[in-house]
Amino acid sequence: MKNDIKSQFKRLGLKLTAQRKAILEAFASINQPVSIDDLKKISSSKKIDKVTFYRNIDTLKQAGLVKRVEFMRGHALWERADLGDHHHLICTGCKRVEDIHNCNVHSLARRAIRKSRNFKSVTGHSLELFGLCRQCSKI
């Protein structure tokens, strides 16, 4: 994976700085979406100011290494892009997040385009489902 990251940066004409490397290592230690503040706490490079951290996250997004997800929390969350195409089930009570794989969103997109009067294609998607987990539904 390290060589792949280096080659992606080289292909995009970007430098793999110590700050970017520290952020990528923080992402490697987690398998769920995380806020910038939480990622900053996990990162070994705690001296990076928030603006620089955001700029580096944006660079990593452009490089295709991380992606942004929205959970209706008033701020973005970020996750590794190499986790494959998946979506999320989010508890509105305790904020628990569970990945959903094999949800057939491509079939849904094709159906939406067939029924649309104004759209010709789908270029991307984001699907998050909200509800209560078993624990919160007992309360």
DAWODA-V39030 format. One record per residue. N is the residue number from 0. RES is the residue in three letters. PSI is psi as a letter, one per 40 degrees, with the letter a starting at -180 (none if undefined). OMEGA is omega in whole degrees, -180 to 180 (999 if undefined). D_LAST is the distance of its C-alpha to the last C-alpha in whole Angstrom. Layout:
n res psi omega d_last
N RES PSI OMEGA D_LAST
N RES PSI OMEGA D_LAST
//
This chain:
n res psi omega d_last
0 MET d -179 44
1 LYS d 178 45
2 ASN d 178 49
3 ASP d 178 47
4 ILE d 179 45
5 LYS d -179 49
6 SER d 177 50
7 GLN d 179 48
8 PHE d -180 48
9 LYS d 180 52
10 ARG d -179 52
11 LEU e -179 50
12 GLY f -179 53
13 LEU i 178 50
14 LYS h 176 50
15 LEU g -178 48
16 THR i 177 48
17 ALA d 179 46
18 GLN d 180 43
19 ARG d 178 42
20 LYS d 179 43
21 ALA d 179 40
22 ILE d 178 38
23 LEU d 177 38
24 GLU d 176 38
25 ALA d 177 34
26 PHE d -178 33
27 ALA d -177 35
28 SER e -180 32
29 ILE i 180 29
30 ASN f 179 28
31 GLN i 178 25
32 PRO i -175 26
33 VAL i 177 26
34 SER i 176 27
35 ILE d -179 31
36 ASP d 179 30
37 ASP d 178 28
38 LEU d 178 31
39 LYS d 178 33
40 LYS d -179 32
41 ILE d -174 32
42 SER i 177 35
43 SER e -180 38
44 SER g -176 40
45 LYS e -179 38
46 LYS e 180 41
47 ILE h 178 41
48 ASP i -172 40
49 LYS d -179 38
50 VAL d 178 40
51 THR d 178 42
52 PHE d 179 38
53 TYR d 179 38
54 ARG d 179 41
55 ASN d 176 41
56 ILE d 179 38
57 ASP d 177 39
58 THR d 179 42
59 LEU d 176 40
60 LYS d 179 39
61 GLN d 179 42
62 ALA e 179 43
63 GLY e -178 41
64 LEU d 177 39
65 VAL i 176 36
66 LYS i -178 34
67 ARG h 174 31
68 VAL i -179 28
69 GLU h 179 26
70 PHE f -180 22
71 MET f 179 22
72 ARG e 180 22
73 GLY e 176 25
74 HIS i -179 27
75 ALA i 170 28
76 LEU i -176 27
77 TRP i 176 30
78 GLU i 178 30
79 ARG i 180 33
80 ALA e -177 35
81 ASP e -180 36
82 LEU e 179 33
83 GLY i -180 34
84 ASP h 179 33
85 HIS i -178 29
86 HIS a -173 26
87 HIS i 171 22
88 LEU h -172 19
89 ILE h 177 17
90 CYS h 179 13
91 THR e 178 13
92 GLY c -174 10
93 CYS e 179 11
94 LYS e 176 15
95 ARG i -179 15
96 VAL h 177 18
97 GLU h 177 20
98 ASP i 175 23
99 ILE h 178 24
100 HIS i 176 28
101 ASN f -178 30
102 CYS e 174 29
103 ASN f 180 32
104 VAL d 180 32
105 HIS d 176 36
106 SER d 177 36
107 LEU d 180 34
108 ALA d 178 36
109 ARG d 179 39
110 ARG d 180 38
111 ALA d 180 37
112 ILE d 179 41
113 ARG d -177 42
114 LYS e -177 41
115 SER i 175 41
116 ARG d -170 44
117 ASN e -176 44
118 PHE i -179 43
119 LYS d -177 45
120 SER i 174 43
121 VAL h -179 40
122 THR e 178 40
123 GLY i 180 37
124 HIS i 175 33
125 SER h -178 30
126 LEU h 176 27
127 GLU h 179 23
128 LEU h -177 20
129 PHE i 179 17
130 GLY a 178 14
131 LEU h 175 10
132 CYS i -179 11
133 ARG d -179 9
134 GLN d -178 7
135 CYS d -179 5
136 SER e 177 5
137 LYS d -176 4
138 ILE none 999 0
//
